[in-house]
Amino acid sequence: MTQGTFGAPAGEPDLVQLLTPEGERCEHPDYAFDLDDEAVRGFYRDMVLTRRIDAEAIALQRQGELGIWASLLGQEAAQIGSGRAVRQQDFIFPTYREHGVAWCRGIDPLALISLFRGVDHGGWDPADVNFHLYTIVIGAQTLHATGYAMGMQRDGCVGTGDPERDAAVLAYFGDGASAQGDVNESFIWSAVFNTPTVYFLQNNQWAISAPQERQSRIPLYRRAAGFGFPGVRVDGNDVLACYAVTKAALQQARDGGGPTLIEAFTYRMGAHTTTDDPTRYRLQDELEHWKLKDPLARVKAYLTRNALVDDAFLSDLDTEADDLAAHVRAGTHSMPEPDFAATFDRVYAEMTPELRAQQEWFREYHASFQAADGGAPHAEVTR
């Protein structure tokens, strides 16, 4: 695909960009980064630690500790920039790859690991952090997000002018999911009811093995116009631009201005998941091209060029990353085996007599295997 100035297809408007791949600040007429350099250092720290979590999780999967892992390698700026633009009262609906956004919400990475290890369905309470559980069904979370946003409207949490009350919803999905019916249906509902929903599309250019040109004849952000709300394309490898664009869209939503589609044009530098082999469908030259746009490298270049960090800062960050990796590894190894019988407790808000009876039967059945093995737990439980 022929590329424009900042990686956009030729003939299309330039991406919203505030930090070039070389680490130079630039201005945009519609969006500005209004935080100080301390915040930029914080964004860099977030991205470094998120990438380290990702690398550790991949290693754990390769060693048989996790069933699967969905890497965010290359998408750190899109996630940290957008995640840091969210207010506490806003609610986020992720896919299964938003590890950086979860980090911004204060979720321990072990709560993510437990899902991919098969210990639980997600080790956090969405009500505590306003961050929904990961959604595996492609695109389904956009419907959940739209319905939640309609609830916010009915609760009087939109357009009141109270910055502590007005709230919005941020829904993440990928370029492949944009072709799903659920996503398009959510766009219709949001447009018709003017919901406070920001749809954040991370276009990493590959829907597993299907390239973007096999998914759409037009840039994805332009689809919003067909539904009646604005769309904007941002450099997804520019953390400053992702923050500025998301902040503006969320504020518009909180004010009652309705939905926005943000297309963060980025690149998936790793595999779709650890079960995928990207060398079977894309060229190494393409990967090398995008390595030059690495989201971490451009922030580091900006910070070092302007003497905003020193060797001590970088050394301390490396140590913090090592400590975090050790925390992830040790915590993974120490996770208890799941209690399969507890599944019955989570079917309904209140246990029914029928479920209670089934749970007791299951416990007795499971115990029979342990008795037969002299008390050792059986590796497989089937009926």
DAVENMO-V80883 format. One record per residue. RES is the residue in one small letter. BURIAL is + if it has 9 or more other C-alpha atoms within 8 Angstrom, else -. D_LAST is the distance of its C-alpha to the last C-alpha in whole Angstrom. Layout:
[[RES	BURIAL	D_LAST] [RES	BURIAL	D_LAST]]
//
This chain:
[[m	-	53] [t	-	56] [q	+	56] [g	+	59] [t	-	60] [f	+	57] [g	-	54] [a	+	54] [p	+	55] [a	-	59] [g	-	60] [e	-	58] [p	-	59] [d	-	59] [l	+	56] [v	+	56] [q	+	57] [l	+	58] [l	+	58] [t	+	59] [p	+	57] [e	-	60] [g	+	59] [e	-	62] [r	-	62] [c	-	63] [e	-	64] [h	+	62] [p	-	64] [d	-	61] [y	+	59] [a	+	60] [f	+	58] [d	-	60] [l	-	58] [d	-	60] [d	-	59] [e	-	57] [a	-	55] [v	+	55] [r	+	54] [g	-	51] [f	+	50] [y	+	51] [r	+	49] [d	+	46] [m	+	46] [v	+	46] [l	+	43] [t	+	41] [r	+	41] [r	+	41] [i	+	37] [d	+	37] [a	-	38] [e	+	36] [a	+	33] [i	+	33] [a	-	34] [l	+	31] [q	+	29] [r	-	31] [q	-	30] [g	-	26] [e	+	26] [l	+	25] [g	+	23] [i	+	26] [w	+	29] [a	+	31] [s	+	35] [l	+	38] [l	+	41] [g	+	44] [q	+	43] [e	+	44] [a	+	47] [a	+	45] [q	+	43] [i	+	45] [g	+	48] [s	+	46] [g	+	44] [r	+	47] [a	+	49] [v	+	46] [r	-	47] [q	-	45] [q	+	45] [d	+	44] [f	+	40] [i	+	38] [f	+	35] [p	+	34] [t	+	32] [y	+	30] [r	-	34] [e	+	36] [h	+	36] [g	+	40] [v	+	39] [a	+	37] [w	+	39] [c	+	42] [r	+	40] [g	-	40] [i	+	36] [d	-	35] [p	+	34] [l	+	31] [a	+	30] [l	+	30] [i	+	28] [s	+	25] [l	+	24] [f	+	24] [r	+	23] [g	+	20] [v	+	20] [d	+	21] [h	-	22] [g	+	26] [g	+	27] [w	-	30] [d	-	31] [p	+	33] [a	-	35] [d	-	36] [v	+	38] [n	+	38] [f	+	36] [h	+	32] [l	+	29] [y	+	29] [t	+	28] [i	-	26] [v	-	27] [i	+	31] [g	+	33] [a	+	31] [q	+	33] [t	+	36] [l	+	35] [h	+	34] [a	+	37] [t	+	39] [g	-	38] [y	+	38] [a	+	42] [m	+	43] [g	-	42] [m	+	44] [q	+	47] [r	-	46] [d	-	46] [g	-	49] [c	+	48] [v	+	50] [g	+	54] [t	+	55] [g	-	57] [d	-	56] [p	-	54] [e	-	52] [r	+	50] [d	+	50] [a	+	47] [a	+	46] [v	+	42] [l	+	42] [a	+	39] [y	+	38] [f	+	37] [g	+	38] [d	+	40] [g	+	37] [a	+	36] [s	+	40] [a	+	39] [q	+	36] [g	-	36] [d	+	35] [v	+	38] [n	+	41] [e	+	40] [s	+	40] [f	+	43] [i	+	44] [w	+	43] [s	+	45] [a	+	48] [v	-	48] [f	-	48] [n	+	49] [t	+	46] [p	+	47] [t	+	44] [v	+	45] [y	+	43] [f	+	43] [l	+	42] [q	+	42] [n	+	43] [n	+	42] [q	+	43] [w	+	40] [a	+	37] [i	-	35] [s	-	37] [a	-	39] [p	+	43] [q	+	44] [e	-	47] [r	-	44] [q	+	43] [s	-	46] [r	-	50] [i	-	51] [p	-	50] [l	+	47] [y	+	49] [r	+	51] [r	+	49] [a	+	49] [a	+	52] [g	-	51] [f	+	49] [g	-	52] [f	+	52] [p	+	53] [g	+	51] [v	+	52] [r	+	52] [v	+	52] [d	+	52] [g	+	48] [n	+	49] [d	+	52] [v	+	51] [l	+	54] [a	+	54] [c	+	50] [y	+	51] [a	+	54] [v	+	53] [t	+	49] [k	+	52] [a	+	54] [a	+	51] [l	+	49] [q	+	53] [q	+	53] [a	+	50] [r	+	51] [d	+	54] [g	+	53] [g	+	54] [g	+	50] [p	+	48] [t	+	49] [l	+	47] [i	+	48] [e	+	47] [a	+	47] [f	+	48] [t	+	46] [y	+	45] [r	+	41] [m	+	42] [g	+	39] [a	+	36] [h	+	34] [t	+	31] [t	+	31] [t	-	29] [d	-	32] [d	-	35] [p	+	38] [t	-	41] [r	-	40] [y	-	41] [r	-	44] [l	-	47] [q	-	48] [d	-	51] [e	-	49] [l	+	47] [e	-	51] [h	-	52] [w	+	50] [k	-	50] [l	-	54] [k	+	52] [d	+	50] [p	+	50] [l	+	50] [a	+	53] [r	+	55] [v	+	55] [k	+	55] [a	+	58] [y	+	60] [l	+	59] [t	+	61] [r	-	64] [n	-	65] [a	-	64] [l	+	62] [v	+	60] [d	-	61] [d	-	59] [a	-	58] [f	-	56] [l	+	55] [s	-	54] [d	-	53] [l	+	50] [d	-	49] [t	-	49] [e	+	47] [a	+	44] [d	-	44] [d	-	43] [l	+	40] [a	+	39] [a	-	39] [h	-	37] [v	+	34] [r	+	34] [a	-	34] [g	+	32] [t	+	29] [h	-	29] [s	-	28] [m	-	26] [p	-	23] [e	-	19] [p	-	18] [d	-	16] [f	-	13] [a	+	13] [a	-	17] [t	-	15] [f	+	15] [d	+	19] [r	-	20] [v	-	19] [y	-	22] [a	-	25] [e	-	25] [m	+	22] [t	-	21] [p	-	21] [e	-	17] [l	+	16] [r	+	17] [a	-	15] [q	-	12] [q	+	13] [e	-	14] [w	-	11] [f	+	9] [r	+	12] [e	-	12] [y	-	8] [h	+	10] [a	-	13] [s	-	12] [f	+	12] [q	+	15] [a	+	17] [a	-	16] [d	+	17] [g	-	20] [g	-	19] [a	-	19] [p	-	16] [h	+	13] [a	-	14] [e	-	10] [v	-	7] [t	-	4] [r	-	0]]
//
